[in-house]
Amino acid sequence: MKIKELKQKSENELQKMLQESREKLREFRFKIASKQLKKVREVRSVKKLIAKILTLLNVKK
């Protein structure tokens, strides 16, 4: 998701997306540990999304 799209969302929507992204990252870590995840690169994109959301939340405060 691009930063422009994230800027248009409300603070509550960003909080919800942050929670979902962190849960997705947690699931990816378990899948990596059990050798079930084939696309390890997805972890990187989820981490970047979390960083973008946290940045926007800090700017809005």
N, C-alpha and C positions, 0 to 999 in steps of 0.2 A: 504494500500500500504506500502510495506516495505521500510526502509531507503536506502537499496542498490539500489532499483529501482529508488528512487527519486534522488540519487546522479548522476545517468546517464543522467538525464534530463538537458536541458539547462536552463539558467536563465529566458528566455522568457516563456518557457513551465511551469516553476515553478510559475511564476507570474500569468499565465493564470489559472493554477490549484488552486492557492490561491484564486483568484477571484471567481471561480466556487464553491469552498468549502465554502467560506463565504456566497455566495448566498444560497447555500443548507442549511447552518446553520440558516440563516434568515428565510427560508421557514419552517424549523422544529420548530422554535420558535413560528411562527404564528399557526402552526398546533397544537402545545402543548396548546397554549392559547385557542384554539377553541375545544379542546378535540378530535381532529381527529387523532393524532399520537398514534399508539398502541405501537410501539417499541421505547421507550424513550432512550434506550441505543445507538441508532444510533447517537444521539447528541454527546455522549462522543467520539465515534470513529471519527466523523468529527472534533471535537475540537482537538483531538490528531493529526490528519492529518495536520490541520492548523499549529499547533505548530512545527511539523516536517519540514514543508515547510519553515516556518519563520526561523527556526534554520539553515537550509541549505542555505537560501538566505543570512543570516548574515555571515556565514562562507565564502561564495564565495566572499564577498565584501572585 
